[in-house]
Amino acid sequence: MAHHPDSGTLTVVRQDVSLGAARDLEFGLELLARVRNASMGPTLRLYRPEPTVAFGQRDTRLPGFDAAAQACRDNGFEPLVRRAGGRAAAYHQGTLVVDHIEPDDDAIAGSKSRFGYFGELFADALRRVGVHAAVGEIPGEYCPGEFSVHGTAAADGSRIKLVGTAQRVVAGGWLFSSVIVVEDSAPIRKVLTDSYAALGLDWDPATAGAADDLVPGLTVEAVTEALLETYAGHATLASAPFGRLGA
């Protein structure tokens, strides 16, 4: 695996129950601290989050931020501020959050190439379940990023954003966090529409969607399996119970 130390094994931990929106976000950073101080090896944490809108630091400085946070609550989403960059991203139980944490003595050096590498890995996983997926920003997408993964509709060629990625790099390790939107895009489109309006940010709501908009009937579980199959081509996988992480 690119930027993969010689540990050889990536431990996969499936978190079956959310710890709560804020705690879930925080826990990824705790795992990064453990990897960094060598009390834990390379780990892949998978979970389905509570309805959350994770704002970027820049969003908090906009005059409409309080109104945007209230719009999230009105839609049943918890507003949080993440430490990584980017703009507001929304997720809920129909999405899969993938936290990949690795120790790395030179974590900063690989940070840019990591985005491209993981973008391709997620696009590959989505192609396994029939999505026409590719890496690259699409015009008007929410939380725009050069390495977002989007899907294209066979019928009309329209494109929707399916995976957003963010990274936290510290001396001695990195956390690469990705959100794959698989099911039930309507609430996500609605909360993003309301919160972006409050922030005064321009975007195209048609770019918000879910993989099951393109492949009807697709489930988070099916995407999880495809992702692990894809990962197995890059690393030796081992699984461990979530309880072992002591959340």
N, C-alpha and C positions, 0 to 999 in steps of 0.2 A: 504494500500500500504506500502511496506517496507520503512522504514525511512521516513514515511509520518507523518508530524505533525498532530495535532488534528483539523486542519482547516476543514478537511472533503471534501472540494471541490477543484477540479483542473480546472482552467479556460483555455479553449481551444481557441486559437487565430489563425485563418488561415490568413496568410499574402499572399494576392493574387498577389502582384507585388514585384519583387525584388527591394531593395533599392540601388542596386549596390553591387558588390562582397565584397569590403572592408567594406562598411557600414553594410551589412548584418551580417558579422562576428563580427563587433564591437558592434552591437546592442544587441546581446546576452549577452555580458559582461555588457552593461548598464542595462539590465533587472535584471541581477544578483545583481548589486549594489542596485537597487530599492527594490528587495526582501529582501536583507540583512538589509536595513534600514527601513523595514516594511511599505514601501509606496505601496507595491504590494504583493498579496498572491501567492500561488503556481500556476504556469503558464506553459502551454504547447504551444509552438509556432511552427507552421508548415509552411514551405515555400519551393518553388522550386527555387534553386539558379541560378545565372548567372554562365557561365563556369569558374570554379575556381580551382586552385591547391593550397591547403593549406599545406605549408611546416611546418615541426616541427622545433623547435629551433636548434636541432642538425644539421639539413640539412644546415643551414646557415653558419656553420663553415667548411663545406667541400669546397675544392678548386674549385669544379665544380659548385658551387651554382649559380653564375651569368649566366653560360651557360645553366643551368637547367631552370632558370627563363625565359631566352630568348626562350628556346624550348617551354615553356608553351605559351608565346605570339605568337610564330609562329603557334601554333596549335589553336589559338583563345581562350586560357584560361588565366585568370588573375592570376599571381603568388602572393600569400600572405603568410605571416608567422603567424601562430596561436600561442597562448600562451601555449596551452596544449602540451603534449609530442607527441611522435610518429614520423613517417616519413611522406613523402608527400602523400596526398590523393587527388583524383580528383573528381569533381562533376559538374553537369550541370543541365539543365532544366528537364532532364529525371530522376532526383533523388529527393528524399524527405529529407529535413533536419528537424530534430526533436530536438528542444531545450526544455528540461524540467528543469525548475528552481524552487527551493524550499528553503524557509527559514529553517534553521536547526541550533540549538544552538551548536550541536556537529557534524558539517558537516564532519570533518576529520575522525571521528571514523567509519563511514559507507562507506568510499570511496571505499574500495576494494570490499565489498559485493555488492555495487551498480552496479559494472560492470557485475557481474554474474546475478544479478536480471534483469537488463535491457536487457542483452543478451537474456535471456530466454523469456522475454516479446516480443522482436522483432522477435525471431524465431517463437514464437506462432502466431504472427500476419501474418507472411509469410506462415505458414502452413495453415492458414485459406483460403488463395488464391491458394492453391495447390502446394506450393513450399516445397520440402523435405529439410527443414531448420534445422540446429543444431548450437550449440555454440561451438566454439573452433578454434584455429589457424590452418590453413592448410599450409603444407610445401611450401615455396616460395612465400607466399602472400605479396602483397604490404602493407606498413604501418602495419606490423605484430602486432597482439595483442592476448593475451590469450582468450579474450572474444569476438572476432570477430564473426559475424554470417555468416555461409556459406550455400550454397545450393548444393545439389548433383543431377547430371543428372541421370535420370532413365536409359537411354540407356547404358551408359558406366561407371557409377560410378564416373565420374570426378567431382571435387568440385571447386566451385568458391566463392570468397568472395562477400557478398552482403551488409553487414552492418559493418561500422567502427564506433567505439564509442570513445569519448574523454570526459574528465571531468575537470572542473575548480572548485576548492574548496576554499572558503574564510571563514574567521571567520563569522559565522552567516548565511551561505547559500552555495548552490552548483548549478552549471549548468552542466547538463549532455547532451551532444550534440551528436547526431547520424546522420549518413548519410546512407540512404537506396538507393541503386542503382537499379532502377526499369526498365528503358527503355534505349535503344540506347547505348550499351556498347562500340562500336568500337572507338569513339573519346576518351573515357576514357582510353582504353587500349593503344591507340596510344600516348597520351600525357604522360602517365605514363612510357611507354617504352622509349620515348625520354628523359624525365627528369631524370629518374633513371640511364640511360646510362651516362648522363652528370655528375651526382653525383657519379658515379662509384659504385652504390649499386646493389647487386645481387638479382634478384627475378625472378619469373616465370610468364611471361605475360598471360599464360593460366589460372592463378588464378583470373584475372580481368574479371568480367562479370556483367550481370544485371539479375534481376529476370525474365525478359521476354525472356532471353535465355533459361530458363528452362520451363517456362509456356508461350508459345507464345500468344501474344495479351494482356498480362497483362499491366495495366496502373498505373500511379502514383495515380490517383484518387481511383482506386480499392484498392490499398495498403493502402492509407490514411484511407478509410472507415474501412478496416480490423483492422488497428492499433487502431482506436478509439473504435471499438467494443471490442478489447482486453483490452484496457485501462479501459473501462467501468466496467470490472470485478474486477478492482483494486481500483478504486476511483470514486467518484461522479463527473461527468463532467458537466461543464456549459460552454456555449460559449459566446464570447465577440467579437465585431468588432475590427479589427486591428487598426483602427483609434484611438481607445481609448488609445492605448499605446503611442501615440504621437511621432512617429518615425521622 
